[in-house]
Amino acid sequence: MNKDNRDLLVLFRHEFMSRRSIERQVTQLHELLYSVESLDNIVKSHEIIDLNKYTICKKPAVIKSFIRFSQNKAFVFLFNKN
């Protein structure tokens, strides 16, 4: 896991936390975000809406290729299901 590519702003309620406990919590947060932001999890929670063809695509392979190759077509959107 590469920690250099992420900027986190973490706010704590406790003023007197040790440096080690802060680092441990930030490391756990990074590990959580790393697993959540995987491509497989992104594909599960998104779909492609194509307003040119009036279709909704939910196929994982098509969504992966859309994300990887970022095709800039007019009125084709990556939509979050949530």
C-alpha angles and dihedrals in degrees: 000000000000110000094182095077096062132074114200128186107201121184120198128197094209115078096195103056118140120247090243094055091049091051091048092052092047090050091051090048091051092051091050093050092045092058095042094049095054117128093246092056092046091051091051093055100043140064134188119243114199111193092182091065097022092236137134116212120203098167111126095216093053092047091049092052091046091054095043098047098031098212110205101216121154116256096006111124138185103224128195112227094213 
